[in-house]
Amino acid sequence: MADGLGAIAGDFPPEMLSMEAQRLGLDPDSTDRETLLKAVYEAMAGSGPRSAGQ
């Protein structure tokens, strides 16, 4: 897991990550935890969410 993702992983237990993914317009059931964390991290960094899996 990339350093940035590792830094936020503890802040997003599964329930919180699911809610944040939904808020970003992603389907939390469609991909794995690392991909969702990456999307959340990019959104927090100002890059905005990408399609799941990218």
C-alpha positions as CSV (number, residue, x, y, z in Angstrom):
1,M,0.0,0.0,0.0
2,A,1.4,3.4,-1.0
3,D,2.5,5.7,1.9
4,G,-0.4,8.1,1.5
5,L,-2.9,5.3,1.5
6,G,-1.3,3.7,4.6
7,A,-1.5,7.1,6.3
8,I,-5.3,7.3,5.8
9,A,-6.2,3.6,6.0
10,G,-6.6,3.7,9.8
11,D,-9.0,6.7,9.6
12,F,-11.4,4.7,7.3
13,P,-12.7,1.6,8.9
14,P,-14.9,-0.4,6.4
15,E,-18.2,1.3,7.3
16,M,-16.6,4.8,7.0
17,L,-14.9,4.0,3.7
18,S,-18.1,2.6,2.3
19,M,-20.0,5.9,3.2
20,E,-17.2,8.0,1.8
21,A,-17.1,6.0,-1.5
22,Q,-20.8,6.5,-1.8
23,R,-20.4,10.2,-1.2
24,L,-17.9,10.3,-4.0
25,G,-20.3,8.6,-6.3
26,L,-18.6,5.2,-6.2
27,D,-20.1,1.8,-5.6
28,P,-18.2,0.5,-2.6
29,D,-19.2,-3.1,-3.4
30,S,-17.7,-3.0,-6.9
31,T,-14.0,-2.9,-6.0
32,D,-11.4,-3.6,-3.3
33,R,-10.5,-1.6,-0.2
34,E,-7.2,-0.3,-1.7
35,T,-8.9,1.1,-4.8
36,L,-11.5,2.8,-2.6
37,L,-8.8,4.2,-0.4
38,K,-7.0,5.5,-3.4
39,A,-10.1,7.3,-4.7
40,V,-10.7,8.8,-1.3
41,Y,-7.0,9.9,-1.0
42,E,-7.1,11.5,-4.5
43,A,-10.4,13.3,-3.6
44,M,-8.8,14.6,-0.4
45,A,-5.7,15.7,-2.3
46,G,-7.9,17.7,-4.7
47,S,-7.4,15.3,-7.6
48,G,-11.1,14.2,-7.5
49,P,-12.3,10.7,-7.8
50,R,-11.5,8.5,-10.8
51,S,-13.4,5.6,-12.0
52,A,-13.1,2.6,-9.7
53,G,-10.2,0.4,-10.7
54,Q,-8.0,3.1,-12.2
